[in-house]
């Protein structure tokens, strides 16, 4: 019997694979289409308001308004949503997708802006999306040009139940009091999953890779979680305590 094909995960900078599944092109296309419908509806409302208000549009003003609406829909809309929601637009949210960095961490404004600008100029501006489809179909991680330039990829946020996560190391009891005060609302699911996968595979990693990746993930988590850990707490111990407390509250 041929074993089932394993879907490729995300490979971080140290060549460590995390079990985060890149989104397929059809799902991404549906999410994009839903965003386009929402943006189209909102722009139609704006145009109706302009007409009802009796604004006279000459050719120059009409051209300027058209450009402004296109930039608003293809750049401002996705940039704002992906920045404020850590990688999700309404379309991506509806289909269980999220944009993350190619190391599995959360994106920031600059990542979202590069993706959006490249989408406007290259991916969707030239040849009406053909470039985006071709590049995404040829990329092992399904990345379009904007993803390649921004260092991002789109993941399936809803991991199948068949995915088995390895057991986490137990949290340090000495950190229980500190962990109970943690503010975890800003910790995104994709970053928590990346940390969980790392802790489940520490025994497979070379010491230098393990230390570097652990410190990077701990830094990313610490930027989203407060208060900071007590002085001298190792990265892996910190991550284990944060994830254990997060699981306890779910």
JONOR-V711374 format. One record per residue. N is the residue number from 1. SS is DSSP state (2 for helix, 1 for strand, 0 for the rest). Layout:
n=(N;N)
ss=(SS;SS)
This chain:
n=(1;2;3;4;5;6;7;8;9;10;11;12;13;14;15;16;17;18;19;20;21;22;23;24;25;26;27;28;29;30;31;32;33;34;35;36;37;38;39;40;41;42;43;44;45;46;47;48;49;50;51;52;53;54;55;56;57;58;59;60;61;62;63;64;65;66;67;68;69;70;71;72;73;74;75;76;77;78;79;80;81;82;83;84;85;86;87;88;89;90;91;92;93;94;95;96;97;98;99;100;101;102;103;104;105;106;107;108;109;110;111;112;113;114;115;116;117;118;119;120;121;122;123;124;125;126;127;128;129;130;131;132;133;134;135;136;137;138;139;140;141;142;143;144;145;146;147;148;149;150;151;152;153;154;155;156;157;158;159;160;161;162;163;164;165;166;167;168;169;170;171;172;173;174;175;176;177;178;179;180;181;182;183;184;185;186;187;188;189;190;191;192;193;194;195;196;197;198;199;200;201;202;203;204;205;206;207;208;209;210;211;212;213;214;215;216;217;218;219;220;221;222;223;224;225;226;227;228;229;230;231;232;233;234;235;236;237;238;239;240;241;242;243;244;245;246;247;248;249;250)
ss=(0;0;0;0;0;0;0;0;0;1;1;0;0;0;0;0;1;1;0;0;0;1;0;0;2;2;2;2;2;2;2;2;2;2;2;2;2;2;2;2;2;2;2;2;2;2;2;2;2;2;2;2;0;0;0;0;0;0;2;2;2;2;2;2;2;2;2;2;2;2;2;2;2;2;2;2;2;2;2;2;2;2;2;2;0;0;0;0;0;2;2;2;2;2;0;0;1;1;1;1;1;0;0;0;0;1;0;0;2;2;2;2;2;2;2;2;2;2;2;2;2;2;2;0;0;0;2;2;2;2;2;2;2;2;2;2;2;2;0;0;0;0;0;0;2;2;2;2;2;2;0;1;1;1;1;1;0;0;0;0;0;0;0;0;0;0;0;0;0;0;0;0;2;2;2;2;2;2;2;0;0;0;1;0;0;0;0;0;2;2;2;2;2;2;2;2;2;2;2;2;0;2;2;2;0;0;2;2;2;2;2;2;2;2;2;2;2;2;2;2;2;2;0;0;0;1;0;0;0;0;0;0;0;0;2;2;2;2;2;2;2;2;2;2;2;2;2;2;2;0)
